[in-house]
């Protein structure tokens, strides 16, 4: 995928693929399919978690972030 370090992403719900209300920031790439994400909202806030590319939804409106 074309995610890079610093991108803001939403986490997708596994069975349905809809974005959850959980936002995170890409902090690193493990390989071409797995990414480390720093969770910024939700119950796992502050944790770095590993996700596959299909679990991430790109947040493409940077003017709304800050």
PyMOL commands that set and color helices and strands:
alter all, ss='L'
color gray80, all
select helices_A, chain A and resi 53-55+62-64
alter helices_A, ss='H'
color red, helices_A
select strands_A, chain A and resi 8-12+19-29+34-39+48-52+56-58
alter strands_A, ss='S'
color yellow, strands_A
deselect
rebuild
show_as cartoon
